[in-house]
């Protein structure tokens, strides 16, 4: 659960200007790839919030990864958007990514800045965003190095069947670098499908598709599919 989906909260924010939820995911990745993902945690708790105001919006999430004995890591993304004009679909987007791991120390931190194009249908049941961002990775330990990058992000959310089902997700493309400085295209997408049992409880799944994202020292495999089952509570 690298990122949850602020765009799916925009419909709620249009009416309430504030939306918060907590999610609990059980991840099957280690069962599917016992060698390549031997260290992948099975349980993740996510706290997520979106808040709109007269200048634009705030969004953040924090992922907590748990083992049987301890909290293995906490990863966050925090973003702010400033609308370029009233009723304009364009906004300035700034963002911070980073966190702490109990074994690896800190996650590699990154700062992002660029433009976003946000849209929706007439009743806000479908929303979308496209973001083109400059991305700066910072050295966060002996295992990585600082470098410049760029990221293209697409985000979507839609509800159907009298708001009983929500399909939302994102896809990121960015330029990564190996330890020797060679560039590579990193792709990460996490679509989610939820059944909304009532105004507060949702039951669903998330499937993480990635290429060149997961740190794998076992073999040369770069593409992974990691599904979860999940519960979500809307405050």
Secondary structure, DSSP 8 states (H G I E B T S, - for coil): -----HHHHHHHHHHHSEEEEEEEEEE-HHHH-TTTTTT--SEEEEEEEEEE-SSEEEEEEEEEEE-SSSEEEEEEEEEEEEESSTT-SEEEEEEEEEEEETTTEE---EEEEEEEEEEE-TTSSEEEEEEEEEEEE---STT---EEEEEEEEEEEEEETTTTEEEEEEEEEEEEE-TTS-EEEEEEEEEEEEEE-SSSEEEEEEEEEEES-S---SSS--EEEEEEEEEEEE-
